[in-house]
Amino acid sequence: MVFRSNMSRHPIRAAKAAPEPAPERERTAEIPPRKAQHSFINADTKVTGDLEGVGDISVEGSVEGNISCRTLTLRGEPTITGDVHAEAVHVCGRFKGALHAKKVVLTKAARMTGDINYKILELHEGAEFEGSMRRTGASSSRPVTSAGMAPDEPQQPVHASIGAEWR
């Protein structure tokens, strides 16, 4: 009689000793989605190309391209050459350009020149704006234009300084 100490040589015992592979559905389980992150473009950073994100982006530097994100915060003196599309835009510094957003907030530190296409516009006391504004979305109200102009007429820039004298 011969006794074997190695179980792997016995075909029945070897099959029981080997771990069973995981079912296919467990191996291909979806990875849970990550939380939206906040991206930051520093004042001494220059980005060339389009930025697209599902989260928030803060820009103090330079972006040569279009920006599309959930919330965009413009601080300092950012330079953006391209279209800006976001759910919300907060202008907290100097900015020259065009914004397209559901909500635009010009804080008291905002010094903006350009065009704003918005659904909700929030102007804080002390904010400065020079340019044109147009309300978008399903609404019966007229777009904001210079005093008394019809939307079909050519628009003149609106000059406003909130919390100070009109210019």
Residue pairs with C-beta under 8 A, 6 or more apart in sequence:
4 10
7 13
7 14
7 17
8 14
8 17
36 53
36 54
36 55
36 56
36 70
37 53
37 55
37 56
38 55
38 56
38 57
38 58
39 51
39 53
39 55
39 56
39 57
39 58
40 57
40 58
40 60
41 47
41 57
41 58
41 59
41 60
41 61
41 62
41 63
41 78
42 60
42 61
43 60
43 61
43 76
43 77
44 61
45 61
45 62
46 61
46 62
46 63
46 64
47 61
47 62
47 63
47 64
47 65
48 64
48 65
49 64
49 65
50 65
50 66
50 67
50 68
50 82
51 57
51 63
51 65
51 66
51 67
51 68
51 69
52 67
52 68
52 69
53 68
53 69
53 70
54 69
54 70
55 69
55 70
55 71
56 69
56 70
56 71
56 72
56 73
57 67
57 69
57 71
57 72
57 73
58 72
58 73
58 74
58 75
59 67
59 72
59 73
59 74
59 75
59 78
59 80
60 75
60 76
60 77
60 78
60 93
61 78
61 79
62 78
62 79
62 80
63 78
63 79
63 80
63 81
63 82
64 81
64 82
65 81
65 82
66 82
66 83
66 84
66 85
67 80
67 82
67 83
67 84
67 85
67 86
68 85
68 86
69 86
69 87
70 86
70 87
70 88
71 86
71 87
71 88
71 89
71 90
72 84
72 86
72 88
72 89
72 90
72 101
73 89
73 90
73 92
74 80
74 89
74 90
74 91
74 92
74 93
74 95
75 92
75 93
76 93
76 94
77 93
77 94
77 95
78 93
78 95
79 96
80 95
80 97
81 97
83 98
83 100
84 97
84 98
84 99
84 100
84 101
85 100
85 101
86 99
86 100
86 101
86 102
87 101
87 102
87 103
88 101
88 102
88 103
88 104
88 105
89 99
89 101
89 103
89 104
89 105
90 105
90 107
91 99
91 104
91 105
91 106
91 107
91 110
91 112
91 127
92 107
92 109
92 110
93 109
93 110
93 111
94 111
94 112
95 110
95 111
95 112
95 113
95 114
96 112
96 113
96 114
97 114
98 114
98 115
98 116
98 117
99 114
99 115
99 116
99 117
99 118
100 117
100 136
101 117
101 118
101 119
102 118
102 119
102 120
102 137
103 118
103 119
103 120
103 121
103 122
104 116
104 118
104 120
104 121
104 122
105 122
105 124
106 112
106 121
106 122
106 123
106 124
106 127
106 129
106 162
107 124
107 127
108 124
108 125
108 126
108 127
108 163
109 126
109 127
110 124
110 127
110 128
110 129
111 127
111 128
112 127
112 128
112 129
112 130
112 131
113 129
113 130
113 131
114 131
115 131
115 132
115 133
115 134
116 129
116 131
116 132
116 133
116 134
117 133
117 134
117 136
118 133
118 134
118 135
118 136
119 135
119 136
119 137
121 133
121 135
121 144
123 129
123 160
123 162
124 162
125 162
125 163
126 162
126 163
126 164
127 161
127 162
127 163
128 160
128 161
128 162
128 164
129 158
129 160
129 161
129 162
130 157
130 158
130 159
130 160
131 157
131 158
132 145
132 155
132 157
132 158
133 143
133 144
133 158
134 143
134 144
134 145
135 141
135 142
135 143
135 144
142 151
143 151
144 158
145 151
145 155
145 156
145 158
146 155
146 156
146 157
146 158
149 155
149 156
159 166
159 167
160 166
160 167
161 167
